[in-house]
């Protein structure tokens, strides 16, 4: 019908050009002698008695005729609406004034083609939606005399369509991130845009910490935290609880009952209701009076049968109160938001667990040493993929050397963090036996293959590990020599003392877990005060980012002078990473140093038993020169046993070296690859006690192998000065 008047008695008040212009008999027309019906007389009765609103307008868009159904809609008589244009019926009945409807009528009469139009009427104050079919009325010669309008009330269908549109938008907008607070904000924003004037989302305290809330015991208050709110008014002046603030409600309060029972409720706010609520919550009542809130909805946030919080909706600008359809819509929105909040809550818990595990497995502090000065950064991703398996390590080795390690396990979550911990432990174990970098990666490759096979057998244990990358470097501060090998990992950057920065060209080994392919080490001489930068791919690789350009930024940032390595770390992270990185990032910076001649001494010894005494004298004299007289006795015993073993079981060339670093290191090298064994000598055995004595007198000892034989080393703490 469309806000056009309609007629109740067409025969009583026919209009010009109207279909009710002919006199109508009191009863239905009688059929003629052949049984035919006189449709000319019957047609006006059919249109008059149609339950569908119908109206006719002349060429000047003035109402001429309307049937009873149309007049019933606007509660008028035909004489009251005849001669009126759309919108002239009464103020506010046709939403928008009717000018647009009149324009559509003129277009229909001008084009001679029917058209469908949707309009809004508010007869009696209740807004309804109507679909109108407008058709030109022509005579036998094709001349247009006016426009007929047939209307259908589609209010329910329209409201359902609106609800579906809101729910469709909710499926795209609510839960776009795995962030509890942002999900609550998305619910509040969408609801104020669609059907509410004010929305507040209050979650239970444990939800924000990632924990599953427990039902409050009887007799205790329920503690909420205002997580999000939105309003059609700037600044949400309706709210009496700021975002982020906690408050308590009794279980038997209106909102407490919604949470406990898990059912949405609708409340028309009148003065009687406000008077009833005022003793319990006077501030809220004062705000509702000030902003003329007349209708509210409260819906629980339920997911998997667990109550997570409540969402409150209010109207004050919109004059229509909430109805049952709005209640259903609010409940559906709250249910969808609850699922998203629960997903975000569980992600928050897993993320916190994985991050705690990850950080516990990473080195918290590095051992003090003179070989390198180090600084590091680890930054987990924040996009919801889960904590990754990035790690780094600084491992002290024998002979004052140091190992630098950076690796990345494929995958995310607790499983990746746990696998990272296993690999880091394996690297430390293999490094302690002084394997060369390429040999260490070969052993690590076998370990990853075994882990993959274990995951394939027990797939229920979580996401499987499909590989890892690793870069392993060993630096010797005595010689300045550095040996490196990588397994599918980005190349490190070397910044020389003159400020030039460049990628170090290393043979590209396969990622760990591929198996069957060799790894190759590269050897470098590093100038003193050079800086090495080891990092994971998340620092320079990201969707939509040019990796080469990122590497250029990395080199330029590293080459820029800063106050300290920590400052350089911060500068690199700021230059390359967005506020919310897509992947985990590990960065390890190491400035290499050298041990000068005052910190180490070495002697070449002949393969002759008589040289043992001379070796003891060399060692004692050097310790005296270093001021370590308290260590002379122990060191002489160690030197005597190690040199004797080299002469008896090894061979030329034999070399003795003392290193004064953070500990006192005694090394004896020989040309044999025979492995020494620690054994317990029997009472009457004449030998076999040398290594046992060394192990008893020193803090630690071991063997490492090289291209020309082996080195047995023993380390003892420096005497307190």
C-alpha positions, 0 to 999 in steps of 0.5 A: 500500500505504501502510504497511499490512501485506499477506499472503503466504499468505492460505490458510494464515492466514485472518483473521476477515472476510477474503477468504481465509476459504474453503479453496482447492484446490491447483490452479485450479478446474475448470469445470463441465459447461457450461464455467463457472469457479467464481469463488468458488474462483478469486477468492482466488488472483487477489488473492493473485497480483496484482502490486499490493499489497493489504490488508484491515483490519477495522472496528477498523483492524487488518490481517487479510489482505495479499497476497504483493506487499504483504508483499514491500514490508515484508519480513514474513510474514502472521503478523507483521503480522496484527492490527496497525494502520497505523504499528504495523508497525515504527518509521519504516516509515510516515512520520508514524506512520500515525495519519493513514492510520488516520483516513482508513480510519475516514472511508471506513468511516463514509462508505461511499465510496472515497478516494485517499490518498498516503502515504510509506513507508521500508522498509529506509531508502529512502523511497517514495511510494505512492498508496492506494485505500481502499474499504469492504467491505460485505455484501449488506445494505450492512453495512460489515465493513472496508476494503480498500487497494490501493496503487501505488508512484508514487515516480518520478512523485512525484519528477518532479512535485516536480522540475517544481514546483521548475522551475516556481517557478524560472521565476518566482523566478530572474532576476526582476531584471537584477542578477547578484548577486540572480540568484545569490542567488535560485538559492541560496535556491530550492535550499535550500528544495527539495532541498539543505541548503547552496548556494554560487554562485561566478561568474568575476570578469569576469561581475560586471563585465559582461564575457564571461569567456574560457576560462582558459589551460592551466596557470593557476588559475581565479579565482572570487568567492563571489557568493551562498550559502544554508543551512538553518542560520543564518549559513551556517556550512558556508561557508569563503569569505565572500560577495564574497571571491575565491579561485583553484582549479586547472583540474584540481581537482574544481570546476575540471574541472566548469567546464572540461568543462561537466558536472555531477557528483555525489559521495558524501562518505565518509572516503576522499574527505575524506582525498583532498581534505584536502591540497588544501583542508583548511579545506573538509574540516574544515567538511564533517567538522564538519557531516557533509556526506555528499553533494555536487553541482557544476553549471556555469553555462553560457549560450550555450556560455560558462562563467560559474561554478559552483553547489555543493550539499550535504546534511548534515541530509537523510539521503538522498544526492543521486541521479541525479534530484537531479543532473538537477534541479541541472543544470536549475536551474543552466542556467536561472540561467546564462541569467538571469545572462548576461542580467543580465551583458549588461544590466550591460555595456550599462547601464554603456556607456549610463551612461558615454555619458550622463554624458559628454554631460551638462555636467560643470561650468557656465561661471562667470557672474553671471547664475545660480547653478546646481546639478543632479542626474542619476539613471539608473533601476535597474529594468532598462529601460536608461539613458534620454535625459534631459538638461540644459544651461546655455548662456552666451549673448551679452549676459551672458544664459544659456539653461537647458535640460532634455529627455527623449528617448523610449526607453532604452539606448545609442540614446536616449543617443546621440540625446540627445547629438545633440539637446543638440548641436543645442540648443547650436548653435541657441542660439548663433545666438540663436534665440528659444525658440519658434523654437529648438523649431521647428528642434529639432522638424524635427531629431527628425522627420529622426532618426525617418525615418533610424531607420525606414530602418535599423531594425537600428540599435536602438530607434527614437526616437519623440520627445522633450520639451524646455523651453528658457528664456533669462534676461537678468540685465540686465533680469531678463527670462525667455523660455520655451517647452516641447515636451511637457515638465512646467512649471517651478517658480518659488520667489520670494524670499519662499519661495512656490513655484508652477508657471509657466504655459507654453503646452503645445506638442506633443512634439518629433517630432510636426511641423506644430504651433506652439510659443509662448513666454511672457515673465516678469519674475523677481525677483532671487534667485528660483529656477527648478526645471527637471526631467524627468517621472521626478521626479514621475511613476511607476506608482502615484503621484499626480502632483499629490501629487508636485508638491505635495511638490516645491513644498513641498521647494523652498520649504523653506530650505536651505543651498545649491542642492546641498542643495536638490537632495539634499532634492528627490531624497530626498523624491520618489524611491524607492531604485530609481527606475523612470525616469531623472531630471534636475533643474536648479536655477537661482537668478537674479541681476541685474547692477547699474548698475555692471556695464552702461551704455548710450547712445542714438545718433543716426543721424549719422556724427559720433556715432562719435567721441562713442561712442568717448569714451563707451566710453573713459570707462566703461572708465576708471570700471571700471578697465579701462584696458588694454581702452580701445584695443581697445574704441574700435576695436570701437565705432568699427567697429560704430557706423559699420556701424549708421549706414551699413547700419542705421538708427535707433534706434541703441544702444550698450551695454557689459556687464562680466560674466565678459567685456567685451561691446560691443553695438550695436543698430540698427533694421535686420534686414539680416544683416552678413557677414564678407568679405575686402576686396581691396587697393584696396577702401576698405571691407569691413574692419570686421567682419574687424577686430572678429573679429581683435580680440575673442574672439567676435562675432555677431548676434542679432535682435529685434522692433525690429531686430538687435544685433551684439555682440563679446566680449573677455576682461577684462584680468587684474587 
